Structure formats: structure tokens, C-alpha cells
């Protein structure tokens, strides 16, 4: 365990966990707690530094998360990010203006002091902004260290405090890790001592503690990287006799995926059982077009299938799932006051009452961290490097109501798309690629005849963590070739479009 502990107080930002992730990347262990964690509890944690996250509220909103920061500053140096910086400025005597217009997306800031200029290799930095309120007057004993192109205060600093009006933690901020490293090493006087291997050992210790009362674990496998890594960790920690893996083929997987994934599970030596439940899932989804209802229906059905197929002699006492942090923060506000984006079948989609206690050892990790764990666990790289695939499967890529025919159309088109990405050596340059069947028909001409068929959307994004993402800029010839192949080989599709939306404002999945 690291001796240089950093505490992040969550005021509700969708990016809070990214701060912890960036700190861990540069060698500093960090944990997230609620913004209102008591001073006594904070003292017990003995942090080297305390980070105040951003959040969706205005500091002037009724009911916005507030706390007295002057009681924290004697414990450890403070870093305020966006909302955290505004709280800091107000409490120490500065002035914050409630914004009618803010700064959002990519912005350029200009550092005013040579220390930061030397650290970042220049006086300019491209950063990711997302704020309405702005600090317009700096508190006494603070100095302005950076301003934005529009002239707003972008960073402030005192001897033991630092404020950033931009998100250093997101991938779209250039050299954001260097800024966090400056806070950790120069202001907090901490030295990096945290490694990924420590994370694996910590998870194993937590699993042993969570299952110390005995009983076995039912591990839900989706065919994706996350649940596979989870199954390997559980099996290595507890043994295959205690870990019963269940892979549910709900009929919503990619073409031939159930057979391919099952073979991999067997090679890994997992204690695996395949459950075929396509009719049950498609029957329950019939006529449902609302994406939230689809997700919750699928989440409830998974639990039903588990209960129906668990054998008494297995002595199941826990249910384990490979939930990751992006799933959690888009589904529920875990620590602070974050806004729900959408429910995930294995988070917000689960029923309120479960038959077993839920274990989610990976829920504070991001996809690339889980992939690193998979490599440490010796899972084949061709599997670890697979694109993320949602637990609800193609049900949320068939927009609107789901049925067998639409799934079949999407499976064929998706198979062509993924095949061509691999053929042209593009698959591993992309974070996630998918085909989406739209509930739209258009007029076309195929074989000299008029058609009235479905529209297919293709999506491909680059990302480091799934929290922010940019669309992948394909060569036009590739898009032309894929479109031709899909419309020639999948007779129910006569039009292909490409999604050029980033996250934000869009999410990666359409539903």
C-alpha cells in the first residue's frame, strides 16, 4: 500500500474518478470520499493532499454541496478543481460570479509564471473547460497563475493551495498529469510509490475480506473483458471450487460470439456454465422501445436466470459482477451529487432486492486499468484488447423495440464492420466501434429496384477511459468500402451513415 495517500472529496463531478485514476497513473494512491466526510475521519486517513472535485452545481445554488474548507487546510494542502476552486476562492475572501455563459470544451490557457512554463514546456496549454461560474477576484495571499483566451482566471495558487478552473484529469487536457504531478510533488512534497501490481493485490485482499464468512460466488460473465478479468481474479484468489461462473447467452450478442467466448473461458480454466436464454430475453423485450426500460428489463432478467439455474449444492452466498466506474457514475451518484446519465443493466438496472449480496471489486477502475490487470493475470492479449461491449448487448444498438429479425440484420452488418476494421489494421487504434440499427427506413435502389429499408449508423471513437471520447477520423475510402459491403450483403439495409459526435455532448452508446 502507498504511504503517499491522496484524498478526493467528491462534489458531484462526472470526472471525479478520473482524478484518482490520473494520480494512480503517476504513482500516487488515491481514494474518493463524499464531500461531507467528517474532519475527524479525514485526519485518520492522514492524506498528503486533499483534492476538491468539480461538480454540476453553482456555488450559489440552494442545496449545493458545501463544507468549511478552512478546517481542511491545516491537515493537508488543497487542490480545488472547477467547483472546488470556486468554493476555495469564496471561503478565503475572493469573488465568484454566477455565470450566464461559461467556457465549455477545448480552451487555451496562458501560464503567467515561469515555474509552470518550465514544467509544461511553454506558456500555453490546451485544456478542457466545463464551467458556468467563474472566479473574478482572487482571495488575499493567492496569485493568478493562468488565464484563458477569454481573459477569465484559469488557475490560482498560494503556499499550500492551488485552484484549477479546468479539468486537468481528462484526456483532452494536454499535459494534465504534469499539472497534478506538480501539486503532488511540489506542493504536497509527496513521492510516487503506487504501482498497478499493488492494485491487483488490494483487490484480492478486498475479495477475501468480503467473502470471509464462507460460501461460494456466482460470477456473471458477459463475454467482455471486465467480467473475464473479474472471474480470473476471483478464481485465483478463492479457487475454482468456490467460483461458479455463469455465461448467459441472451441472444443479444454479436454473430457467433457465444461459441467463441465460451471456448476462451474453457481455455482459461474457469468453472463455467452456459445458459441459453434467448427466448426469455426476446420475449420480455418485445414491444419495449424506451432505452431505460430495456436496460432495467435486462438487468432483472439476468437475476431471474441466475436464480433459476443456481444449484443448491453450489452453496452460493454472493453475486459478483464486472462493473466498472464509468458504469457507476453514469447510473448513480456514488459519492457526491452527480447527475444520472443512464442506467446500466448491472448498476441502475438491477432490481432493488437481490438474492445474494453483490460484490463488484472492479467498480472503481477504468477499462485500461482492467486491461492491465488482465495482462498481469496472463489473459491472452487478443481477448484483453477487445473493444468494450455492453452487458445489454445489441438490445441497446437496435434503437426502439427489439425483435429477432432486427437483431439478425444488425449482427450481419456489425460482423462486416468489425471484420473490415481488423483487416485494415484499424481495430486496435479505436477504443470502441459499433453498428447501430436505426428505427428509420429510407428509399433506395438495389438491383434496379426500389427499396424501402433500414438505415445503419456506424460509430467509432478514440478514448483513454470512456469518460470522454472523440470520433475516429476514418479515411473516406474505408467508409466507402464498408458501406458498399454492408448494403450489398445485408439486403435489409440500403443506407449507411457515420456518427461524428464526441463525448460530451453525446455518450458513446446511442442508448
Secondary structure, DSSP 8 states (H G I E B T S, - for coil): --SSEEEEEESS-TTHHHHHHHHHHTT-EEEEEETT--HHHHHHHT-SEEEE---SS-TTSTT-----GGGTTTTSEEEEETHHHHHHHHHTT-EEE--SS-EEEEEEEEE-SHHHHHHHTSSEEEEEEEES-EEEE--TT-EEEEEETTS-EEEEE-SSEEEESS-TTSTTSTTHHHHHHHIIIIIS-------HHHHHHHHHHHHHHHTTT--EEEEEE-SSHHHHHHHHHHHHHH-TTTEEEEEEE-S-S-TTHHHHHHHHHHHHT--EEEEE-HHHHHHHHTT---HHHHHHHHHHHHHHHHHHH--GGG-EEEEE----HHHHHHH--SSS--------TTTTTS-SS-SSEEE-TTTT--HHHHHHHHHHTT--HHHHT-----TTGGGGTB-SS--HHHHHHHHHHHHHHHHHHHHTT-GGG-SEEEEEEEEEEEEEEETTEEEEEEEEEEEEEE-SSSSSBEE----HHHHHHHHHHHHHH-TTEEEEEE----BTTS-SS--
